[in-house]
């Protein structure tokens, strides 16, 4: 069994790490679209094209399911619809909303990219699961570049504090609504303390993957992991090793495999709505 995961960079490795904990025999195919990081400041047209292309990239590598590792892509899909896929696609925002419901929080802060925060996708998903919940969404565009650059400690904590200062009043829980942000969990903990529950959507997403896999996971033969980037390969190797362990093998995606979105817009502009049904795949 092979699970596909993609993100704009290394953030989705937080999902891959949690999937690995629950499904040690499953193979992971991971794609980091570092050529286009960060996604949060890109146009809707770009984001829709990148979503379709990244799903196609993973499907072409024979994955059995796609566990979304990019909140921004999920936010765009919530509004404009999901690309067709012949495999199940598990929505990261839906997983996060389930985690919020399980936490019992009623006043929830959501720290996200600009595109995710402005979409309102988290607020809609959380209120659907927790009627009457107060959801306060703020954009933190400075955090993804810090994570990609490997910045931690005091500088990262100051950036987290500055971003979260936009949350009005006290919250019961804060959702780290970009998969890069759990890599700054220590910094978020220092800012919020123990009184605020920190919700990492990757944990809930891995649980959904394991539930989907069910008995198939125990019956399947172990599969190798593959990690792809269209960015700087040596830096990516170090980043993958830091999150997934030094044994993780990294492969570079060739230009033939990963086409630049600026050249592909016209092929991905078919209009879809959030209510469209997938013809071949299942969005869970």
N, C-alpha and C positions, 0 to 999 in steps of 0.2 A: 504494500500500500504506500502511495506517495501523495504527500500533501504539498500543494503549491502555495506560496506566500510571496507578496510583493509589497514594496514601499518605495518612497522616493529616495530612501537612503538606508541607513542602518537601523532606524527605529523599529521596523517590522521584525527585526531579530528578537525583540522582546516577546513577540508572538511565537516565533520559531522556538525560542528557549522553553516557553511554557508547554508547547506541543511536544517537544522532545521529552519533557519530564513525564508527561502522561502517556505518550506513545513512543517508547524507546525503540521499537522495531520499525516504525514508519520512516520512510525516506522523506526528506524535505528538499524541495526545489525552491530556492529563494532567489528573487531578482531585486536588486537595488538599482533603481533608475537614477543614479547619482548625477547623470548628465543634466537632469532637469530639477534637481533639488534646489530650493524647497518648493513643494507643490502649493503651499498655502497662499502664495502671492500670485499664482498664475490665473489666467483667464479661464472662464467656464469652458470655452471651446478647447483650449489646451487640455484641461483636466478630463474632459469627456474623451478626447482622442487618446490620451495616455491610459485611461482606464481600459478602453477597448483593446489597445495594443498590448498592455501588460497581461490582461486575461488571455489573449491569444498566444502570447509568448509562453505562458505556463501550460496552456492546453497542448501546445505543440510539443512539449516535453513529457507528455503522457501522464500528467497528474490525475489522481482519482477524485480530488476535490480541491477547491481553493478556499483557504482561510484568509480572509482579507486582513492585511496588516497595515492598511492605510486608511485612517479616519477621513481624510479629505476626499479620497475617492468614494468612500461610502456616502459621504454627505452629498456629493454631486449626484450619485446614483439615486439617492432618496428622492431627489427632485426631478431628475431627467430620465430615470430608468437605467436598468442594468443591460450591458451588452449580452447578446446571446452566448451561451456556453453549453457544451455537451456534458458538463459535470456540475455538481452542486457548488454554489458560491455562498459562503457563510459570512454574513454581514457583521462587521465588528461593532457598529453602533448598536445594533440589536442586542449583541452580547453584553455591551456595557450597560444598556438600560436594564437588562435583567439583573445585573450585579447591583445596580442602584436599588432596585426593588427589594432585593434580598437584604440589603444593608439596613433598611428601615428609615433611611434618610428622607426628610421632607423638604429641606432647604439645601439645594445642591448647587455647588459651583462647578462650572465646566471650563477648563483651561484648554484652549485648542488653537489651531492655526486660524489665520484670518478667514480663509475660505470656509472652514468648518463652522466657526463661530457665527459668521454672517448668514449661513444657510438656515440656521435654526433647527437643523436635523436632530441634534442632541435633545433640545428642549421638547420637540415633538415626540421623540421616541421615549423619553423618560416620563413625560406626562401621560402617554398612552399606557404605560405600565404602572405609574403611581399617580392616579388622578388627584388633582389638587396640589401636586408638588410645585414648589417654587424653584425655577431653574434659572440660574444667573450665568450667562455665557460671556467669556472674555477671550480676546485674541492675544496670543503671545508669540508674535512672529520672530522675536529675537532668539528663541530657545533652540529651534532646529539647527541653525548654523553653529551654535555653540556645541551641540551634541556631535554634529558631523566633524567638527574640528577637535573633538576630544577634550573640550574645556569642562572642568569640574571644580568643586571646591568653592572658595569665597566668591570668585567672579560669577560662577553659575548661580550661586545662592542669591546674590544681589540681583541678577537678571530675573530669577523666579519671583523674588519679592516684588520687584517692580511690575512684573506682569500681573501678579495676583492682587496688587493694590487696587486694581479695577473691580474687584469683587466687592459689592456694597454689603456692609454688615457681616454678621456671623453666618457661617454655613455649617451644616452637619457633616457634609462630605464634599470632597473635591474629586472630580473625575479628571484623570490625566488623559485628555481626549486627543492626544497625538501620540502615536506609538513610540516616538522619540523620547517623550517626557518621562516614562518610567526609568530611563537611564539616568535621570536626575532625581530619583526617588529620595535620596539622602538630603538633597537640597530642598525638596518640597517638604520633607519631614521637619527640617530645621525651621522653615518658614511657618508652618501650620501647627507644629507640635502634635501631641497625642490626642488632643480633643477633637480633631477633625479626621474622619475616616478618609484615607486616600484609596481611590478605586482605580486599579490598573485593568483596563479592558482586556489586556492580553490573557489574564488569568481566566476570565469568563469565556473568552474565545476558545482557549485550549480545551476547556470543559465541554464546549459545544462540539468541537472537533472529535473529542473522545466519545461523546454520546452518539455522534453520527457514525463513527467507525464501528462501535459496538464489538460484536464477536469477530468481525472481519479482521480487526487489528491483531487479535491473538492467533488467528489462523494464518495470517500472511507471513511470508518469509521476510527476514530483515532486508531493508533496502538502503542503499548508500545515500548520503546527503550531497546536494550540489548547490553551490552558492555562486551567483552570477552578478556582475556589475558591468555597467558601461562607463564607469568612472576610473579613478586611479586604482589599479589593481593592488599594488603593494600596500597602500594605506587600507584598502578594503580587507586584505588578508589580516592585518593587525586588528581591525575592528571586529571582524568575525571571530577571531581567536579570543578576543577579550570577552565577548558575550557567550559564545558557543563552545569555547575550549580550543586549545591549540591543535587538536586533531582534525578540525573542520577543514575540508578541502574547498578551495575557492577556484572557480573558473571564470574567465572573462567572457562576457557576451560579445560576439563579433558584431560589426556594423551590419552584416547581412541578417543577423538574427533580430537586432533591435534597431528599427528604423527611426530616424529623427522625426519627432512630432511636427516640427515646422514644415516638413515635406509631406505630411500625411493628413492634414486637416480635411481636405476635400473628401477623403474616403471614409470619414467617421462622423459626418454631420447629419445623418438621418435623424429625423425628429422622433423622439420617444417621450412618453409621459411616465410619471411615477406609477401609474396604474397599469401599464403594459405588462402582460404576462410574458415570461420567458418561453420561447418556443422549444428550446432544447435543454436548458439548464434549470436548476431550482435555486432560487435565492432564499436562504434559510436565516 
